[in-house]
Every structure is written in structure tokens, then in C-alpha cells.
Amino acid sequence: MKISVFGSGYVGLVQATVLAEVGHDVICMDVDQNKVKLLQQGHVSIFEPGLAAMVKENLESGRLHFTFDEKLAVEHGEVLFIAVGTPSDEDGSADLKYVLSVGDAVARHRRDPVILVEKSTVPVGTGDTLRAHIEKALHLAGRHLEFDIVSNPEFLKEGSAVADCAARTALSSAVSARTCAR
Ligand SMILES: NC(=O)c1ccc[n+]([C@@H]2O[C@H](COP(=O)([O-])OP(=O)(O)OC[C@H]3O[C@@H](n4cnc5c(N)ncnc54)[C@H](O)[C@@H]3O)[C@@H](O)[C@H]2O)c1
């Protein structure tokens, strides 16, 4: 299955790599060009047991790609994982601007039906906020897009992130079944 992951931080990088490891065709997109260039060369800046070797193997096998081209990433995946940062606002609430910016990219570039999987830590109701944000952008552009939003918050622990993520690969099977049923 073709999958795109937005955000190559702790959560996005581990998720993208584990999905490639189990056989998916994965593009991991980040707006940080320096981070992307390093990852394209196999340089992993976080320490997580097993991750650097897994990134290298999957880069070499061609199942894992890193890019800062949002159009490429939005068009690639049948499923798009959102794993961007959600820093705290001044009042302590999660700042959703990066999550919504992925929504903007989807509205700009996506034509085929798609499933968005929200992995970033966000408040209850963010799926509705994101849906309304994308629909407004589509409306302004005079276009329609069929899309679903799935909440799949990340609970990995740093230090055992690869094992935590791999233990949940049943997720990819469930998402796959749902996509095939369309
Ligand atoms: N790190 C953890 O242990 C952990 C655990 C559970 C949940 N989370 C949650 O997961 C989310 C991601 O956490 P993280 O630690 O990976 O964050 P991070 O800050 O390490 O990485 C986020 C990445 O998203 C990129 N980004 C921002 N806007 C983007 C866009 N529009 N398109 C593509 N990439 C974009 C940034 O450049 C950055 O590289 C947060 O909501 C966090 O709260 C983190």
C-alpha cells in the first residue's frame, strides 16, 4: 500500500520506517529541508534502538523515501498520516497550526479519495476542526474531495519507540481493509 507520513520527527520517522519495514511504499515528508536532506542520506538524528539500521535498510530497498515536496507526498499515499508537532500555546492548549497546514496541502493537491490518520497529540474534536478547515479550503477553490479522518493518537515511549510502533502494525491492516472496501 502507498502511504505518506507528514512530519519526520520522533513520531513520524518511527511510524514511516516501521510501515516501510512491513512492506508498504512510504514517503515521509517534512518542511525542514535540512532534516530531509540528512534523512535522505540515512542520517538519523535521534537515538532509538534499531531505528537507524531500519531506516538505512528501507532506504536501500526503495520502500522508504524522504521529501520536502508536499505535492508529491499528498498525491502519493492512499493513506496520509499526520505526525507533525503540536506545541503548547501560551494558554497551554495544543497549537494546531501545523496539523491544519497539512490539511491545506491536502486541499491544494489531492484529487483522489483519501484517508487522513491523525497521530499528533490533539484535543478531542480536532477531527471535526480539520474536516471543516479542509472543506472550507476546497469550497474556496471550487472543488470537492472525498476524504475520511481517523484518530490514531501516538502513545510511544522514547527508548522503545520502534517496538511500540511495530506492535501496532495491525493498524495498517485495518486501514488497508477499509481502503479496499471503497
Ligand atoms: N515524541 C514523543 O515521544 C511523542 C509521543 C506521543 C505523541 N507525540 C505527539 O506526536 C506529535 C509529533 O511529535 P514529535 O515528537 O514527532 O514532534 P517533532 O517536533 O519532533 O516533529 C514534528 C515534525 O513535523 C514537521 N512539520 C511541521 N509542519 C509540517 C508540515 N506541514 N508538513 C510536514 N512536516 C511538518 C517539523 O518540521 C518536525 O520535523 C506531537 O503532537 C506530539 O505531542 C510525541
The ligand as an SDF file (V2000), in Angstrom:
LIG
                    3D

 44 48  0  0  0  0  0  0  0  0999 V2000
    7.9120   12.3380   20.8660 N   0  0  0  0  0  0  0  0  0  0  0  0
    7.1080   11.5700   21.5900 C   0  0  0  0  0  0  0  0  0  0  0  0
    7.5430   10.7940   22.4280 O   0  0  0  0  0  0  0  0  0  0  0  0
    5.6230   11.6210   21.3810 C   0  0  0  0  0  0  0  0  0  0  0  0
    4.8340   10.6060   21.9370 C   0  0  0  0  0  0  0  0  0  0  0  0
    3.4660   10.6230   21.7260 C   0  0  0  0  0  0  0  0  0  0  0  0
    2.8840   11.6550   20.9890 C   0  0  0  0  0  0  0  0  0  0  0  0
    3.6590   12.6480   20.4730 N   0  0  0  0  0  0  0  0  0  0  0  0
    2.9830   13.6880   19.6850 C   0  0  0  0  0  0  0  0  0  0  0  0
    3.2070   13.4200   18.3020 O   0  0  0  0  0  0  0  0  0  0  0  0
    3.3270   14.6490   17.5650 C   0  0  0  0  0  0  0  0  0  0  0  0
    4.6920   14.7240   16.8960 C   0  0  0  0  0  0  0  0  0  0  0  0
    5.6730   14.6580   17.9070 O   0  0  0  0  0  0  0  0  0  0  0  0
    7.2270   14.6070   17.5510 P   0  0  0  0  0  0  0  0  0  0  0  0
    7.9380   14.3810   18.8360 O   0  0  0  0  0  0  0  0  0  0  0  0
    7.4570   13.6780   16.4150 O   0  0  0  0  0  0  0  0  0  0  0  0
    7.4290   16.1330   17.0700 O   0  0  0  0  0  0  0  0  0  0  0  0
    8.7320   16.8110   16.4140 P   0  0  0  0  0  0  0  0  0  0  0  0
    8.6220   18.2620   16.7370 O   0  0  0  0  0  0  0  0  0  0  0  0
    9.9450   16.0410   16.7560 O   0  0  0  0  0  0  0  0  0  0  0  0
    8.4970   16.6020   14.8430 O   0  0  0  0  0  0  0  0  0  0  0  0
    7.4730   17.2400   14.1330 C   0  0  0  0  0  0  0  0  0  0  0  0
    7.9580   17.4280   12.7020 C   0  0  0  0  0  0  0  0  0  0  0  0
    6.8760   17.9390   11.9190 O   0  0  0  0  0  0  0  0  0  0  0  0
    7.4390   18.7780   10.9400 C   0  0  0  0  0  0  0  0  0  0  0  0
    6.3760   19.5920   10.3280 N   0  0  0  0  0  0  0  0  0  0  0  0
    5.7740   20.7260   10.7840 C   0  0  0  0  0  0  0  0  0  0  0  0
    4.8340   21.1380    9.9220 N   0  0  0  0  0  0  0  0  0  0  0  0
    4.8220   20.2470    8.8910 C   0  0  0  0  0  0  0  0  0  0  0  0
    4.0590   20.1170    7.7000 C   0  0  0  0  0  0  0  0  0  0  0  0
    3.0870   20.9830    7.3840 N   0  0  0  0  0  0  0  0  0  0  0  0
    4.3170   19.0770    6.8820 N   0  0  0  0  0  0  0  0  0  0  0  0
    5.2810   18.1720    7.1790 C   0  0  0  0  0  0  0  0  0  0  0  0
    6.0430   18.2500    8.3040 N   0  0  0  0  0  0  0  0  0  0  0  0
    5.8220   19.2660    9.1430 C   0  0  0  0  0  0  0  0  0  0  0  0
    8.5140   19.5620   11.6890 C   0  0  0  0  0  0  0  0  0  0  0  0
    9.4630   20.1490   10.8270 O   0  0  0  0  0  0  0  0  0  0  0  0
    9.1080   18.4410   12.5580 C   0  0  0  0  0  0  0  0  0  0  0  0
   10.2150   17.8110   11.9340 O   0  0  0  0  0  0  0  0  0  0  0  0
    3.0780   15.7660   18.5890 C   0  0  0  0  0  0  0  0  0  0  0  0
    1.7040   16.0830   18.5620 O   0  0  0  0  0  0  0  0  0  0  0  0
    3.4800   15.1060   19.9080 C   0  0  0  0  0  0  0  0  0  0  0  0
    2.8130   15.7100   21.0090 O   0  0  0  0  0  0  0  0  0  0  0  0
    5.0120   12.6460   20.6360 C   0  0  0  0  0  0  0  0  0  0  0  0
  1  2  1  0
  2  3  2  0
  2  4  1  0
  4  5  1  0
  4 44  2  0
  5  6  2  0
  6  7  1  0
  7  8  2  0
  8  9  1  0
  8 44  1  0
  9 10  1  0
  9 42  1  0
 10 11  1  0
 11 12  1  0
 11 40  1  0
 12 13  1  0
 13 14  1  0
 14 15  2  0
 14 16  1  0
 14 17  1  0
 17 18  1  0
 18 19  2  0
 18 20  1  0
 18 21  1  0
 21 22  1  0
 22 23  1  0
 23 24  1  0
 23 38  1  0
 24 25  1  0
 25 26  1  0
 25 36  1  0
 26 27  1  0
 26 35  1  0
 27 28  2  0
 28 29  1  0
 29 30  1  0
 29 35  2  0
 30 31  1  0
 30 32  2  0
 32 33  1  0
 33 34  2  0
 34 35  1  0
 36 37  1  0
 36 38  1  0
 38 39  1  0
 40 41  1  0
 40 42  1  0
 42 43  1  0
M  CHG  2   8   1  16  -1
M  END
$$$$
